[in-house]
Amino acid sequence: MQEILGFKKGSKIYEIRLLICVAQADGYIDEIEKECIFRQVQQDLFSVKERQIFHDDIENPKDWKLLAEEIAPLINWSEKLFLTRKLFKLASKDNFIQKEETDMIYQIARTLGIDQKKIQEIENWVIEGMDWAARWSNIVSKDI
């Protein structure tokens, strides 16, 4: 697949496909996750054929390990960290990260070559963001 697609374009396709894998980790893709994935697809210019790949992935779960192994050489270190952050942020869209999602993200990140400590840093950063958002909601709701 990567020979046919441009270098960076290919990595974007793998990113979306891994987002879909994480969204499916708990057994289903909820509407919030689906909306987030579709928004990500809209940000980049994908062909009809590429969009069909995503729809097929949603209907028929793919092998996350194979996808992670294929994207690993296409992206640099900071892009790997950013992808891991995207995966955690998608998993947190419903304000709770399922264990299955966390487990898959850790496995994907390790396949990308990221060590456990760095993955935990990223996870903690996303969780802190969730806590900040929840506190803000509490502050705002007290005035209503």
Rosetta blueprint (number, residue, H / E / L):
1 M L
2 Q L
3 E L
4 I L
5 L L
6 G L
7 F H
8 K H
9 K H
10 G H
11 S H
12 K H
13 I H
14 Y H
15 E H
16 I H
17 R H
18 L H
19 L H
20 I H
21 C H
22 V H
23 A H
24 Q H
25 A L
26 D L
27 G L
28 Y L
29 I L
30 D L
31 E H
32 I H
33 E H
34 K H
35 E H
36 C H
37 I H
38 F H
39 R H
40 Q H
41 V H
42 Q H
43 Q H
44 D L
45 L L
46 F L
47 S L
48 V H
49 K H
50 E H
51 R H
52 Q H
53 I H
54 F H
55 H H
56 D H
57 D H
58 I H
59 E H
60 N L
61 P L
62 K L
63 D L
64 W H
65 K H
66 L H
67 L H
68 A H
69 E H
70 E H
71 I H
72 A H
73 P H
74 L H
75 I L
76 N L
77 W H
78 S H
79 E H
80 K H
81 L H
82 F H
83 L H
84 T H
85 R H
86 K H
87 L H
88 F H
89 K H
90 L H
91 A H
92 S L
93 K L
94 D L
95 N L
96 F L
97 I L
98 Q L
99 K H
100 E H
101 E H
102 T H
103 D H
104 M H
105 I H
106 Y H
107 Q H
108 I H
109 A H
110 R H
111 T H
112 L L
113 G L
114 I L
115 D L
116 Q H
117 K H
118 K H
119 I H
120 Q H
121 E H
122 I H
123 E H
124 N H
125 W H
126 V H
127 I H
128 E H
129 G H
130 M H
131 D H
132 W H
133 A H
134 A H
135 R H
136 W H
137 S H
138 N H
139 I H
140 V H
141 S H
142 K L
143 D L
144 I L
